[in-house]
Each structure stands twice: as C-alpha cells, then as structure tokens.
Amino acid sequence: MWYDNRNSDLSRRRCFNFMFSPSTRYQRNAAWLIQLRWVAVIGQLVTSAAVVWLFGIEIPMAKTVVGLVLLTVISNILLTVMFRNWKNRADGHTYPWNLMLGLVLVVDLLSLTGLLYSTGGPNNPFQLFFFVNLSLCALLLDRNWTLAINGLTVLCFAGLLLHHQPLPPLDLGFLPIEKGSDLKLQHLGALVAFSTCSGVIVYFMTRLTGELAEHQEAVREAEAVQARSEKIEALGTLAAGAAHELATPLSTIAVVAKDVEQAVEEQAAVVPEFADVVEDVQLIRSQLTRCRVILDRMAGHAGETIGESFRQCSIEQLSDATIDGLTQPGRVQVSLPSDSDNLSVFVPLDGLSQALRCLIQNAIDADPSDRPVLVDIDREGHASGDVWTWEIRDQGAGMSAEQLERVSEPFFTTKPPGKGMGLGVFLAQNVLTRLGGDLSFESSPGRGTCVSIRLPADSRNSIG
C-alpha cells in the first residue's frame, strides 16, 4: 500500500530507542562490570597482602588464591577486548550481551567459591560477597539468569559447608564434614539462613529492576506522546495559517472564474467552438470549490476537529461519509453486519470519516489496476462496550519490513514525488488514538496490505 509520511523527526525517536533498547542497556552494564571487576581484583590483592603481611596469617593454598585472582584478571582483559570490538560494530545489537554477562558472573561466582574454599570456607567473613554477586546479577541480568545463578550460589555455599580448607585463625565452628564432623544443626541453620537471604535479595532486586524497567518504558511512551503532540500542534498551526493565507486568493480566483464563465457562455452562443471552453471553466470552478472544502477540513485532517461535537450515527452513515470524497469510490467494496442500520456509534463524524477516508484512499493508490479494495466492518462485544473493527485490504505491491516499521512516521511516504505529503497515516493514527482506538498494519512485498482498526462504539470517554 502507498503510505503518506516523508522526512520525519526520526532522530528523536531513534534517540529514545537507543537509550532504552536492551542492547544499549547491556552494553552499559558490560562497561560498568568491567570497571567493577578491576576494583574486585585490587581488593582481593590488598586483602590477601594484609592477611599475610599485616596479620601474619599463613594461607596454605596461597598458589590457588593467586591463580584465581589471575583468572579474574585474564577473564576481565578478554571481556574488555570483546566489549571494545563489539561496542561500535553495526551488528552489535545482535550480540548476545545477556549471555556474555551471565557467563562472566558465573565465572565470578565460581572464583569467589574457590577463594573461600582455600581460606576457611563458610568461616571466612568474606562469604557475604555471595550476596554482592547476587545483587549484581539482579541488576545486570534478566530474571531467568538471576534465578539460575541464585540456585547455583546456594549449591556453592552448601558445598563449602561440606568441604573446605580450614584456616585456623578463622573458626566459626563450620568444620568440613569429610574431616570427621557430623552434619550439625548449625550447618543446616546456616544453609537455610543463606538460602532465605539470597531468595529475599533476588526477589526484591528483580522486582525493583522490573519496576524500574516499566518506569523507563512509561517515560519513553510519555516522551513519544509529547513528541507526537508537538508535531500535531505544529501541523495545526500550519493548517490554520494555510487556510488563512489561501482563502483570499481562492475567493478572488472564484469570482474571476465566474465572470469568465459568463463571458464564455455568451460567446458560446455565437461561436459553437467555445462550448469546450465553457466545460474547462466549469471544471476550474469545481476544483476551486473542492479546494475550499479541503481547507475547511484541514484542521480536522490534522487530528483536531475544531468545534466538532460527538454525534450519534449508524455505522452505515459513518461508512457512507467515509466513502464520499474518494477518487475512485466504485472500487471500494464494503462489507457491513446484517443489522448495521440498527447499530449506532458516538463519534465526531467529520474528523473520523476523514481519517478513515485517508486510509482507504491509500489502499486505492496502492494498486494502479482496477482491482477492488475490500473494507470489512464488524462488531466485537466487550464488557466495557462494543468495539468496531475495520479491515482495509488492497492488492497492491505491499511493503517491506523497513517500510512497515516507518509507516506511521510523519513525512514518510512510499508514493512517487508529488503524489503525497506523507501525513495521512500519521494524522489518521492520531485521530484514532484520541478516540480510544488503535491502528495496525500487516503487509509483505507482493501480497498487498491489510490495515486493521479497532474503535470503541462510544468514544466520548476516551478523550482526556
């Protein structure tokens, strides 16, 4: 289908999509995680040095500790290289950032478990960093990854309770089971307490991040609504200015055309060849009248029908008002419910019919042949009231996925130059949105386009 809309304020929309896209969020998280892991490496080295040289505590598995710290250093260098390689690539949005961050945090969990295993296990106060790792998971990853790592964390802690390398200066009573200690109440209590705390942290952190994501989405939608309102306001100002500026010259042309018509008619009575000239002048006058009607409708076409009130009309009246004014109304085949005469709607008739007319006209323009455009109108019953559905189908060339994504942008059009301003779909969508309806498109190259419209039968409560 051919669609109106050329040049748009696309940069602003792309800015919002970039700021709130999952790929961008994961990239920011990756950059933050890299810095945090360097801080963790420094902390591990400083802590180990303080334990050995400041407190004089000998670590039996010192080589293991150093090896695990080096593992973190090497993995972070690799992560940095991967991040820099993928961050600025054109296909960076397809990179599995969530998977990469999840695997990095799993490595950190296993590294922390190894460090604790070598330095007293659950007797080591730094076991609390399990909760830090879980908090990072809840902040950086999706819910499924967080739950999976939470389960792995509980298993790691349980493993430390069963088996670890004792460190005599650190003794909270958690002796390794394989060393001859029986499973005591303190082991079970510690495991239950740890599992409960980790579950609470994961629950509230994932809930918090979920609400934050919803808030960001709400902000994004509010910004989009504001941008759309600004465009509509600008279009309304343009329409009013155009109507004011064009009204006087059109009136002058109409007066002159009337005088010319009278003069030519007088000459046609004497010279028969002037009959064709009379028809041309009458055509000029009819087109002038059409221009005046279009100017009167411009405010409604911009989505703000000035002074128009809601009225009750039948769905058949709305359909007739929509068809009236099309360039080829004979190509439109309308299918109405059998009892359409008895079914009424409360709508601003002129503004809504103009919006629907624009969509049907696009369907006509989409197919240069004489094949029909099908308009199926039906009713859906809901507890909150009836909803009317319109399906407008053409048999044109269809649209590509990229065109379909941009179809509702202002000043974007698939029509040839000079055939459309690129505003029709954008303005029609604005009208339908204000009336509590919605508009969607389904299309593919070579198979035409289907426009689906849903609109409440009574739209008066939809106006904010």
PyMOL commands that set and color helices and strands:
alter all, ss='L'
color gray80, all
select helices_A, chain A and resi 10-20+22-54+62-87+92-94+97-118+121-123+125-140+143-162+177-179+185-268+274-301+315-323+329-331+340-342+349-366+401-406+424-434+460-462
alter helices_A, ss='H'
color red, helices_A
select strands_A, chain A and resi 311-314+332-335+344-347+373-380+387-393+438-443+449-456
alter strands_A, ss='S'
color yellow, strands_A
deselect
rebuild
show_as cartoon
